[in-house]
């Protein structure tokens, strides 16, 4: 056991499947915040589909500011 790199810890936290990071946010809210169809969000939340990996970070940044008014 050695000293862990903080970047490795951050990377480990972001390895959760995309759908698990959406838990606690309604499909309607997600769709409204990012401007996509609700059925698409249902697919993401169920794990059937995921947006491209490059887009997942952008979506999460938008959703993290969900307490702010758009």
mmCIF file as gemmi writes it, N, C-alpha and C atoms, coordinates in Angstrom:
data_model
loop_
_atom_site.group_PDB
_atom_site.id
_atom_site.type_symbol
_atom_site.label_atom_id
_atom_site.label_alt_id
_atom_site.label_comp_id
_atom_site.label_asym_id
_atom_site.label_entity_id
_atom_site.label_seq_id
_atom_site.pdbx_PDB_ins_code
_atom_site.Cartn_x
_atom_site.Cartn_y
_atom_site.Cartn_z
_atom_site.occupancy
_atom_site.B_iso_or_equiv
_atom_site.pdbx_formal_charge
_atom_site.auth_seq_id
_atom_site.auth_asym_id
_atom_site.pdbx_PDB_model_num
ATOM 1 N N . UNK Axp A 1 ? 0.841 -1.185 0 1 0 ? 1 A 1
ATOM 2 C CA . UNK Axp A 1 ? 0 0 0 1 0 ? 1 A 1
ATOM 3 C C . UNK Axp A 1 ? 0.88 1.24 0 1 0 ? 1 A 1
ATOM 4 N N . UNK Axp A 2 ? 0.651 2.106 -0.926 1 0 ? 2 A 1
ATOM 5 C CA . UNK Axp A 2 ? 1.402 3.344 -0.984 1 0 ? 2 A 1
ATOM 6 C C . UNK Axp A 2 ? 0.427 4.511 -0.979 1 0 ? 2 A 1
ATOM 7 N N . UNK Axp A 3 ? 0.978 5.656 -1.218 1 0 ? 3 A 1
ATOM 8 C CA . UNK Axp A 3 ? 0.149 6.858 -1.288 1 0 ? 3 A 1
ATOM 9 C C . UNK Axp A 3 ? -0.604 6.838 -2.612 1 0 ? 3 A 1
ATOM 10 N N . UNK Axp A 4 ? -1.899 7.082 -2.54 1 0 ? 4 A 1
ATOM 11 C CA . UNK Axp A 4 ? -2.71 7.075 -3.75 1 0 ? 4 A 1
ATOM 12 C C . UNK Axp A 4 ? -2.688 8.435 -4.418 1 0 ? 4 A 1
ATOM 13 N N . UNK Axp A 5 ? -2.686 8.387 -5.715 1 0 ? 5 A 1
ATOM 14 C CA . UNK Axp A 5 ? -2.732 9.599 -6.51 1 0 ? 5 A 1
ATOM 15 C C . UNK Axp A 5 ? -4.154 10.148 -6.478 1 0 ? 5 A 1
ATOM 16 N N . UNK Axp A 6 ? -4.369 11.416 -6.134 1 0 ? 6 A 1
ATOM 17 C CA . UNK Axp A 6 ? -5.724 11.971 -6.095 1 0 ? 6 A 1
ATOM 18 C C . UNK Axp A 6 ? -6.452 11.862 -7.429 1 0 ? 6 A 1
ATOM 19 N N . UNK Axp A 7 ? -5.708 11.926 -8.54 1 0 ? 7 A 1
ATOM 20 C CA . UNK Axp A 7 ? -6.337 11.796 -9.856 1 0 ? 7 A 1
ATOM 21 C C . UNK Axp A 7 ? -6.928 10.403 -10.031 1 0 ? 7 A 1
ATOM 22 N N . UNK Axp A 8 ? -6.262 9.388 -9.48 1 0 ? 8 A 1
ATOM 23 C CA . UNK Axp A 8 ? -6.782 8.03 -9.571 1 0 ? 8 A 1
ATOM 24 C C . UNK Axp A 8 ? -8.087 7.908 -8.794 1 0 ? 8 A 1
ATOM 25 N N . UNK Axp A 9 ? -8.178 8.544 -7.629 1 0 ? 9 A 1
ATOM 26 C CA . UNK Axp A 9 ? -9.418 8.506 -6.85 1 0 ? 9 A 1
ATOM 27 C C . UNK Axp A 9 ? -10.554 9.157 -7.612 1 0 ? 9 A 1
ATOM 28 N N . UNK Axp A 10 ? -10.291 10.288 -8.243 1 0 ? 10 A 1
ATOM 29 C CA . UNK Axp A 10 ? -11.314 10.981 -9.023 1 0 ? 10 A 1
ATOM 30 C C . UNK Axp A 10 ? -11.756 10.109 -10.18 1 0 ? 10 A 1
ATOM 31 N N . UNK Axp A 11 ? -10.805 9.483 -10.839 1 0 ? 11 A 1
ATOM 32 C CA . UNK Axp A 11 ? -11.132 8.617 -11.961 1 0 ? 11 A 1
ATOM 33 C C . UNK Axp A 11 ? -12.021 7.464 -11.505 1 0 ? 11 A 1
ATOM 34 N N . UNK Axp A 12 ? -11.729 6.894 -10.359 1 0 ? 12 A 1
ATOM 35 C CA . UNK Axp A 12 ? -12.513 5.777 -9.841 1 0 ? 12 A 1
ATOM 36 C C . UNK Axp A 12 ? -13.946 6.206 -9.549 1 0 ? 12 A 1
ATOM 37 N N . UNK Axp A 13 ? -14.127 7.425 -9.053 1 0 ? 13 A 1
ATOM 38 C CA . UNK Axp A 13 ? -15.471 7.89 -8.749 1 0 ? 13 A 1
ATOM 39 C C . UNK Axp A 13 ? -16.293 8.095 -10.019 1 0 ? 13 A 1
ATOM 40 N N . UNK Axp A 14 ? -15.647 8.414 -11.135 1 0 ? 14 A 1
ATOM 41 C CA . UNK Axp A 14 ? -16.347 8.681 -12.378 1 0 ? 14 A 1
ATOM 42 C C . UNK Axp A 14 ? -16.551 7.438 -13.222 1 0 ? 14 A 1
ATOM 43 N N . UNK Axp A 15 ? -16.207 6.268 -12.707 1 0 ? 15 A 1
ATOM 44 C CA . UNK Axp A 15 ? -16.371 5.053 -13.485 1 0 ? 15 A 1
ATOM 45 C C . UNK Axp A 15 ? -17.746 4.425 -13.297 1 0 ? 15 A 1
ATOM 46 N N . UNK Axp A 16 ? -18.598 5.042 -12.496 1 0 ? 16 A 1
ATOM 47 C CA . UNK Axp A 16 ? -19.953 4.531 -12.355 1 0 ? 16 A 1
ATOM 48 C C . UNK Axp A 16 ? -20.64 4.575 -13.712 1 0 ? 16 A 1
ATOM 49 N N . UNK Axp A 17 ? -21.479 3.585 -14.009 1 0 ? 17 A 1
ATOM 50 C CA . UNK Axp A 17 ? -22.231 3.659 -15.255 1 0 ? 17 A 1
ATOM 51 C C . UNK Axp A 17 ? -23.049 4.953 -15.294 1 0 ? 17 A 1
ATOM 52 N N . UNK Axp A 18 ? -23.219 5.477 -16.49 1 0 ? 18 A 1
ATOM 53 C CA . UNK Axp A 18 ? -23.923 6.749 -16.659 1 0 ? 18 A 1
ATOM 54 C C . UNK Axp A 18 ? -25.293 6.719 -16 1 0 ? 18 A 1
ATOM 55 N N . UNK Axp A 19 ? -26.037 5.618 -16.17 1 0 ? 19 A 1
ATOM 56 C CA . UNK Axp A 19 ? -27.394 5.556 -15.62 1 0 ? 19 A 1
ATOM 57 C C . UNK Axp A 19 ? -27.404 5.653 -14.098 1 0 ? 19 A 1
ATOM 58 N N . UNK Axp A 20 ? -26.362 5.179 -13.43 1 0 ? 20 A 1
ATOM 59 C CA . UNK Axp A 20 ? -26.309 5.28 -11.967 1 0 ? 20 A 1
ATOM 60 C C . UNK Axp A 20 ? -26.111 6.722 -11.517 1 0 ? 20 A 1
ATOM 61 N N . UNK Axp A 21 ? -25.465 7.53 -12.347 1 0 ? 21 A 1
ATOM 62 C CA . UNK Axp A 21 ? -25.259 8.928 -11.99 1 0 ? 21 A 1
ATOM 63 C C . UNK Axp A 21 ? -26.534 9.748 -12.158 1 0 ? 21 A 1
ATOM 64 N N . UNK Axp A 22 ? -27.552 9.179 -12.799 1 0 ? 22 A 1
ATOM 65 C CA . UNK Axp A 22 ? -28.822 9.882 -13.001 1 0 ? 22 A 1
ATOM 66 C C . UNK Axp A 22 ? -29.831 9.605 -11.895 1 0 ? 22 A 1
ATOM 67 N N . UNK Axp A 23 ? -29.497 8.708 -10.976 1 0 ? 23 A 1
ATOM 68 C CA . UNK Axp A 23 ? -30.415 8.352 -9.895 1 0 ? 23 A 1
ATOM 69 C C . UNK Axp A 23 ? -30.742 9.598 -9.074 1 0 ? 23 A 1
ATOM 70 N N . UNK Axp A 24 ? -32.006 9.771 -8.77 1 0 ? 24 A 1
ATOM 71 C CA . UNK Axp A 24 ? -32.448 10.896 -7.955 1 0 ? 24 A 1
ATOM 72 C C . UNK Axp A 24 ? -32.864 12.115 -8.759 1 0 ? 24 A 1
ATOM 73 N N . UNK Axp A 25 ? -32.741 12.048 -10.08 1 0 ? 25 A 1
ATOM 74 C CA . UNK Axp A 25 ? -33.165 13.153 -10.943 1 0 ? 25 A 1
ATOM 75 C C . UNK Axp A 25 ? -34.244 12.595 -11.859 1 0 ? 25 A 1
ATOM 76 N N . UNK Axp A 26 ? -35.388 13.246 -11.917 1 0 ? 26 A 1
ATOM 77 C CA . UNK Axp A 26 ? -36.481 12.726 -12.732 1 0 ? 26 A 1
ATOM 78 C C . UNK Axp A 26 ? -36.156 12.823 -14.223 1 0 ? 26 A 1
ATOM 79 N N . UNK Axp A 27 ? -36.714 11.904 -14.986 1 0 ? 27 A 1
ATOM 80 C CA . UNK Axp A 27 ? -36.52 11.912 -16.436 1 0 ? 27 A 1
ATOM 81 C C . UNK Axp A 27 ? -37.041 13.212 -17.037 1 0 ? 27 A 1
ATOM 82 N N . UNK Axp A 28 ? -38.154 13.69 -16.518 1 0 ? 28 A 1
ATOM 83 C CA . UNK Axp A 28 ? -38.729 14.939 -17.023 1 0 ? 28 A 1
ATOM 84 C C . UNK Axp A 28 ? -37.776 16.107 -16.796 1 0 ? 28 A 1
ATOM 85 N N . UNK Axp A 29 ? -37.171 16.164 -15.615 1 0 ? 29 A 1
ATOM 86 C CA . UNK Axp A 29 ? -36.23 17.245 -15.303 1 0 ? 29 A 1
ATOM 87 C C . UNK Axp A 29 ? -34.994 17.165 -16.193 1 0 ? 29 A 1
ATOM 88 N N . UNK Axp A 30 ? -34.459 15.959 -16.362 1 0 ? 30 A 1
ATOM 89 C CA . UNK Axp A 30 ? -33.272 15.79 -17.202 1 0 ? 30 A 1
ATOM 90 C C . UNK Axp A 30 ? -33.569 16.247 -18.622 1 0 ? 30 A 1
ATOM 91 N N . UNK Axp A 31 ? -34.694 15.778 -19.17 1 0 ? 31 A 1
ATOM 92 C CA . UNK Axp A 31 ? -35.065 16.13 -20.539 1 0 ? 31 A 1
ATOM 93 C C . UNK Axp A 31 ? -35.223 17.639 -20.7 1 0 ? 31 A 1
ATOM 94 N N . UNK Axp A 32 ? -35.855 18.275 -19.73 1 0 ? 32 A 1
ATOM 95 C CA . UNK Axp A 32 ? -36.057 19.729 -19.801 1 0 ? 32 A 1
ATOM 96 C C . UNK Axp A 32 ? -34.733 20.475 -19.716 1 0 ? 32 A 1
ATOM 97 N N . UNK Axp A 33 ? -33.835 20.016 -18.848 1 0 ? 33 A 1
ATOM 98 C CA . UNK Axp A 33 ? -32.558 20.724 -18.654 1 0 ? 33 A 1
ATOM 99 C C . UNK Axp A 33 ? -31.638 20.621 -19.863 1 0 ? 33 A 1
ATOM 100 N N . UNK Axp A 34 ? -31.62 19.457 -20.524 1 0 ? 34 A 1
ATOM 101 C CA . UNK Axp A 34 ? -30.672 19.287 -21.622 1 0 ? 34 A 1
ATOM 102 C C . UNK Axp A 34 ? -31.327 19.342 -22.996 1 0 ? 34 A 1
ATOM 103 N N . UNK Axp A 35 ? -32.667 19.414 -23.034 1 0 ? 35 A 1
ATOM 104 C CA . UNK Axp A 35 ? -33.36 19.566 -24.309 1 0 ? 35 A 1
ATOM 105 C C . UNK Axp A 35 ? -33.396 18.309 -25.156 1 0 ? 35 A 1
ATOM 106 N N . UNK Axp A 36 ? -33.709 17.188 -24.535 1 0 ? 36 A 1
ATOM 107 C CA . UNK Axp A 36 ? -33.84 15.948 -25.306 1 0 ? 36 A 1
ATOM 108 C C . UNK Axp A 36 ? -35.189 15.304 -24.989 1 0 ? 36 A 1
ATOM 109 N N . UNK Axp A 37 ? -35.629 14.354 -25.811 1 0 ? 37 A 1
ATOM 110 C CA . UNK Axp A 37 ? -36.91 13.693 -25.567 1 0 ? 37 A 1
ATOM 111 C C . UNK Axp A 37 ? -36.902 12.857 -24.277 1 0 ? 37 A 1
ATOM 112 N N . UNK Axp A 38 ? -38.018 12.838 -23.577 1 0 ? 38 A 1
ATOM 113 C CA . UNK Axp A 38 ? -38.136 12.051 -22.337 1 0 ? 38 A 1
ATOM 114 C C . UNK Axp A 38 ? -37.872 10.566 -22.587 1 0 ? 38 A 1
ATOM 115 N N . UNK Axp A 39 ? -38.382 9.961 -23.69 1 0 ? 39 A 1
ATOM 116 C CA . UNK Axp A 39 ? -38.078 8.53 -23.91 1 0 ? 39 A 1
ATOM 117 C C . UNK Axp A 39 ? -36.578 8.232 -24.003 1 0 ? 39 A 1
ATOM 118 N N . UNK Axp A 40 ? -35.807 9.171 -24.515 1 0 ? 40 A 1
ATOM 119 C CA . UNK Axp A 40 ? -34.352 8.994 -24.568 1 0 ? 40 A 1
ATOM 120 C C . UNK Axp A 40 ? -33.793 8.894 -23.155 1 0 ? 40 A 1
ATOM 121 N N . UNK Axp A 41 ? -34.273 9.762 -22.271 1 0 ? 41 A 1
ATOM 122 C CA . UNK Axp A 41 ? -33.798 9.739 -20.889 1 0 ? 41 A 1
ATOM 123 C C . UNK Axp A 41 ? -34.221 8.435 -20.21 1 0 ? 41 A 1
ATOM 124 N N . UNK Axp A 42 ? -35.43 7.948 -20.494 1 0 ? 42 A 1
ATOM 125 C CA . UNK Axp A 42 ? -35.849 6.653 -19.938 1 0 ? 42 A 1
ATOM 126 C C . UNK Axp A 42 ? -34.876 5.553 -20.356 1 0 ? 42 A 1
ATOM 127 N N . UNK Axp A 43 ? -34.426 5.576 -21.609 1 0 ? 43 A 1
ATOM 128 C CA . UNK Axp A 43 ? -33.46 4.581 -22.069 1 0 ? 43 A 1
ATOM 129 C C . UNK Axp A 43 ? -32.149 4.692 -21.298 1 0 ? 43 A 1
ATOM 130 N N . UNK Axp A 44 ? -31.708 5.929 -21.058 1 0 ? 44 A 1
ATOM 131 C CA . UNK Axp A 44 ? -30.47 6.126 -20.302 1 0 ? 44 A 1
ATOM 132 C C . UNK Axp A 44 ? -30.625 5.629 -18.88 1 0 ? 44 A 1
ATOM 133 N N . UNK Axp A 45 ? -31.745 5.996 -18.234 1 0 ? 45 A 1
ATOM 134 C CA . UNK Axp A 45 ? -31.95 5.631 -16.828 1 0 ? 45 A 1
ATOM 135 C C . UNK Axp A 45 ? -32.094 4.123 -16.641 1 0 ? 45 A 1
ATOM 136 N N . UNK Axp A 46 ? -32.6 3.426 -17.658 1 0 ? 46 A 1
ATOM 137 C CA . UNK Axp A 46 ? -32.759 1.979 -17.553 1 0 ? 46 A 1
ATOM 138 C C . UNK Axp A 46 ? -31.471 1.236 -17.883 1 0 ? 46 A 1
ATOM 139 N N . UNK Axp A 47 ? -30.503 1.944 -18.47 1 0 ? 47 A 1
ATOM 140 C CA . UNK Axp A 47 ? -29.257 1.303 -18.856 1 0 ? 47 A 1
ATOM 141 C C . UNK Axp A 47 ? -29.3 0.682 -20.236 1 0 ? 47 A 1
ATOM 142 N N . UNK Axp A 48 ? -30.428 0.821 -20.947 1 0 ? 48 A 1
ATOM 143 C CA . UNK Axp A 48 ? -30.529 0.261 -22.296 1 0 ? 48 A 1
ATOM 144 C C . UNK Axp A 48 ? -29.604 0.969 -23.277 1 0 ? 48 A 1
ATOM 145 N N . UNK Axp A 49 ? -29.458 2.259 -23.109 1 0 ? 49 A 1
ATOM 146 C CA . UNK Axp A 49 ? -28.612 3.069 -23.987 1 0 ? 49 A 1
ATOM 147 C C . UNK Axp A 49 ? -27.877 4.098 -23.147 1 0 ? 49 A 1
ATOM 148 N N . UNK Axp A 50 ? -26.853 4.675 -23.734 1 0 ? 50 A 1
ATOM 149 C CA . UNK Axp A 50 ? -26.117 5.767 -23.095 1 0 ? 50 A 1
ATOM 150 C C . UNK Axp A 50 ? -25.733 6.765 -24.176 1 0 ? 50 A 1
ATOM 151 N N . UNK Axp A 51 ? -25.645 8.027 -23.808 1 0 ? 51 A 1
ATOM 152 C CA . UNK Axp A 51 ? -25.125 8.993 -24.773 1 0 ? 51 A 1
ATOM 153 C C . UNK Axp A 51 ? -23.639 8.716 -24.989 1 0 ? 51 A 1
ATOM 154 N N . UNK Axp A 52 ? -23.055 9.259 -26.056 1 0 ? 52 A 1
ATOM 155 C CA . UNK Axp A 52 ? -21.621 9.061 -26.258 1 0 ? 52 A 1
ATOM 156 C C . UNK Axp A 52 ? -20.838 9.514 -25.026 1 0 ? 52 A 1
ATOM 157 N N . UNK Axp A 53 ? -19.733 8.86 -24.76 1 0 ? 53 A 1
ATOM 158 C CA . UNK Axp A 53 ? -18.96 9.17 -23.548 1 0 ? 53 A 1
ATOM 159 C C . UNK Axp A 53 ? -18.538 10.634 -23.489 1 0 ? 53 A 1
ATOM 160 N N . UNK Axp A 54 ? -18.213 11.239 -24.636 1 0 ? 54 A 1
ATOM 161 C CA . UNK Axp A 54 ? -17.797 12.642 -24.616 1 0 ? 54 A 1
ATOM 162 C C . UNK Axp A 54 ? -18.939 13.557 -24.194 1 0 ? 54 A 1
ATOM 163 N N . UNK Axp A 55 ? -20.186 13.111 -24.407 1 0 ? 55 A 1
ATOM 164 C CA . UNK Axp A 55 ? -21.342 13.928 -24.071 1 0 ? 55 A 1
ATOM 165 C C . UNK Axp A 55 ? -21.772 13.743 -22.611 1 0 ? 55 A 1
ATOM 166 N N . UNK Axp A 56 ? -21.434 12.614 -22.011 1 0 ? 56 A 1
ATOM 167 C CA . UNK Axp A 56 ? -21.863 12.329 -20.645 1 0 ? 56 A 1
ATOM 168 C C . UNK Axp A 56 ? -21.367 13.372 -19.657 1 0 ? 56 A 1
ATOM 169 N N . UNK Axp A 57 ? -20.125 13.791 -19.792 1 0 ? 57 A 1
ATOM 170 C CA . UNK Axp A 57 ? -19.578 14.812 -18.904 1 0 ? 57 A 1
ATOM 171 C C . UNK Axp A 57 ? -20.304 16.141 -19.043 1 0 ? 57 A 1
ATOM 172 N N . UNK Axp A 58 ? -20.635 16.498 -20.27 1 0 ? 58 A 1
ATOM 173 C CA . UNK Axp A 58 ? -21.357 17.746 -20.52 1 0 ? 58 A 1
ATOM 174 C C . UNK Axp A 58 ? -22.744 17.681 -19.88 1 0 ? 58 A 1
ATOM 175 N N . UNK Axp A 59 ? -23.414 16.56 -20.055 1 0 ? 59 A 1
ATOM 176 C CA . UNK Axp A 59 ? -24.755 16.384 -19.472 1 0 ? 59 A 1
ATOM 177 C C . UNK Axp A 59 ? -24.677 16.49 -17.953 1 0 ? 59 A 1
ATOM 178 N N . UNK Axp A 60 ? -23.696 15.846 -17.342 1 0 ? 60 A 1
ATOM 179 C CA . UNK Axp A 60 ? -23.581 15.886 -15.888 1 0 ? 60 A 1
ATOM 180 C C . UNK Axp A 60 ? -23.275 17.294 -15.399 1 0 ? 60 A 1
ATOM 181 N N . UNK Axp A 61 ? -22.473 18.054 -16.14 1 0 ? 61 A 1
ATOM 182 C CA . UNK Axp A 61 ? -22.202 19.44 -15.747 1 0 ? 61 A 1
ATOM 183 C C . UNK Axp A 61 ? -23.487 20.258 -15.748 1 0 ? 61 A 1
ATOM 184 N N . UNK Axp A 62 ? -24.305 20.058 -16.759 1 0 ? 62 A 1
ATOM 185 C CA . UNK Axp A 62 ? -25.59 20.779 -16.829 1 0 ? 62 A 1
ATOM 186 C C . UNK Axp A 62 ? -26.474 20.371 -15.655 1 0 ? 62 A 1
ATOM 187 N N . UNK Axp A 63 ? -26.549 19.085 -15.379 1 0 ? 63 A 1
ATOM 188 C CA . UNK Axp A 63 ? -27.429 18.598 -14.318 1 0 ? 63 A 1
ATOM 189 C C . UNK Axp A 63 ? -26.924 18.961 -12.92 1 0 ? 63 A 1
ATOM 190 N N . UNK Axp A 64 ? -25.625 19.095 -12.748 1 0 ? 64 A 1
ATOM 191 C CA . UNK Axp A 64 ? -25.098 19.476 -11.432 1 0 ? 64 A 1
ATOM 192 C C . UNK Axp A 64 ? -25.533 20.87 -11.056 1 0 ? 64 A 1
ATOM 193 N N . UNK Axp A 65 ? -25.845 21.701 -12.016 1 0 ? 65 A 1
ATOM 194 C CA . UNK Axp A 65 ? -26.33 23.049 -11.744 1 0 ? 65 A 1
ATOM 195 C C . UNK Axp A 65 ? -27.837 23.107 -11.738 1 0 ? 65 A 1
ATOM 196 N N . UNK Axp A 66 ? -28.498 21.967 -11.458 1 0 ? 66 A 1
ATOM 197 C CA . UNK Axp A 66 ? -29.962 21.911 -11.579 1 0 ? 66 A 1
ATOM 198 C C . UNK Axp A 66 ? -30.724 22.739 -10.567 1 0 ? 66 A 1
ATOM 199 N N . UNK Axp A 67 ? -30.066 23.158 -9.49 1 0 ? 67 A 1
ATOM 200 C CA . UNK Axp A 67 ? -30.741 24.012 -8.529 1 0 ? 67 A 1
ATOM 201 C C . UNK Axp A 67 ? -30.817 25.457 -9.02 1 0 ? 67 A 1
ATOM 202 N N . UNK Axp A 68 ? -29.982 25.761 -10.016 1 0 ? 68 A 1
ATOM 203 C CA . UNK Axp A 68 ? -29.984 27.093 -10.587 1 0 ? 68 A 1
ATOM 204 C C . UNK Axp A 68 ? -31.091 27.165 -11.635 1 0 ? 68 A 1
ATOM 205 N N . UNK Axp A 69 ? -31.667 28.322 -11.809 1 0 ? 69 A 1
ATOM 206 C CA . UNK Axp A 69 ? -32.694 28.473 -12.824 1 0 ? 69 A 1
ATOM 207 C C . UNK Axp A 69 ? -32.014 28.585 -14.188 1 0 ? 69 A 1
ATOM 208 N N . UNK Axp A 70 ? -32.562 27.863 -15.204 1 0 ? 70 A 1
ATOM 209 C CA . UNK Axp A 70 ? -31.944 27.899 -16.543 1 0 ? 70 A 1
ATOM 210 C C . UNK Axp A 70 ? -32.024 29.278 -17.163 1 0 ? 70 A 1
